[in-house]
Amino acid sequence: MTNEDKKISIETGDAGKGTSDIAEEANTEELEERALSVFSSERNEDLTALTFCLITTFFVLLFTKWLV
């Protein structure tokens, strides 16, 4: 088994569904940056969805107040 074939196991917790195997020579900084960018994009999507919900709720309340 060469160095390129060696794998290490990383505990990813409940969110990652257990463990992940990566190459021993993997660039961990790059993997960390990719993971953080995924969390960042999910956070942005959540904030966008929250903003649309608040705007929609405002318009619904505004128009129901006018229509009644």
DRENLOSE-340600 format. One record per residue (C-alpha): residue in one letter; y, z, x; residue number from 1. Coordinates in steps of 0.05 Angstrom, whole numbers, padded with zeros to 5 digits. Last residue first. Example, Ala and Ser with C-alpha at 12.3 -4.5 7.8 and 13.67 -1.06 7.14 Angstrom:
% DRENLOSE-340600
<s, <-00021, 00143, 00273>, 2>
<a, <-00090, 00156, 00246>, 1>
% end
This chain:
% DRENLOSE-340600
<v, <00885, 00118, -01232>, 68>
<l, <00894, 00052, -01195>, 67>
<w, <00944, 00077, -01145>, 66>
<k, <00903, 00138, -01124>, 65>
<t, <00840, 00095, -01122>, 64>
<f, <00877, 00046, -01076>, 63>
<l, <00899, 00099, -01026>, 62>
<l, <00832, 00136, -01025>, 61>
<v, <00795, 00071, -01013>, 60>
<f, <00846, 00049, -00961>, 59>
<f, <00840, 00115, -00923>, 58>
<t, <00765, 00115, -00926>, 57>
<t, <00763, 00045, -00897>, 56>
<i, <00810, 00065, -00841>, 55>
<l, <00768, 00127, -00825>, 54>
<c, <00703, 00088, -00826>, 53>
<f, <00732, 00033, -00782>, 52>
<t, <00756, 00085, -00731>, 51>
<l, <00688, 00120, -00731>, 50>
<a, <00653, 00054, -00719>, 49>
<t, <00699, 00038, -00660>, 48>
<l, <00689, 00108, -00631>, 47>
<d, <00614, 00101, -00636>, 46>
<e, <00615, 00032, -00603>, 45>
<n, <00658, 00060, -00547>, 44>
<r, <00609, 00118, -00537>, 43>
<e, <00551, 00069, -00536>, 42>
<s, <00587, 00028, -00483>, 41>
<s, <00598, 00090, -00440>, 40>
<f, <00526, 00112, -00447>, 39>
<v, <00503, 00044, -00424>, 38>
<s, <00553, 00044, -00367>, 37>
<l, <00527, 00111, -00344>, 36>
<a, <00456, 00086, -00340>, 35>
<r, <00477, 00024, -00302>, 34>
<e, <00518, 00066, -00253>, 33>
<e, <00459, 00113, -00242>, 32>
<l, <00412, 00054, -00228>, 31>
<e, <00462, 00025, -00179>, 30>
<e, <00468, 00092, -00143>, 29>
<t, <00392, 00098, -00143>, 28>
<n, <00383, 00033, -00104>, 27>
<a, <00308, 00027, -00108>, 26>
<e, <00267, 00036, -00044>, 25>
<e, <00217, 00083, -00076>, 24>
<a, <00207, 00033, -00132>, 23>
<i, <00217, 00061, -00201>, 22>
<d, <00170, 00095, -00251>, 21>
<s, <00201, 00125, -00313>, 20>
<t, <00182, 00190, -00348>, 19>
<g, <00185, 00218, -00418>, 18>
<k, <00218, 00182, -00477>, 17>
<g, <00286, 00170, -00444>, 16>
<a, <00324, 00212, -00495>, 15>
<d, <00270, 00266, -00492>, 14>
<g, <00274, 00276, -00417>, 13>
<t, <00279, 00222, -00364>, 12>
<e, <00234, 00253, -00312>, 11>
<i, <00231, 00205, -00253>, 10>
<s, <00166, 00181, -00222>, 9>
<i, <00166, 00149, -00154>, 8>
<k, <00134, 00083, -00138>, 7>
<k, <00107, 00056, -00072>, 6>
<d, <00095, -00019, -00073>, 5>
<e, <00154, -00037, -00028>, 4>
<n, <00132, 00015, 00024>, 3>
<t, <00066, -00021, 00030>, 2>
<m, <00000, 00000, 00000>, 1>
% end
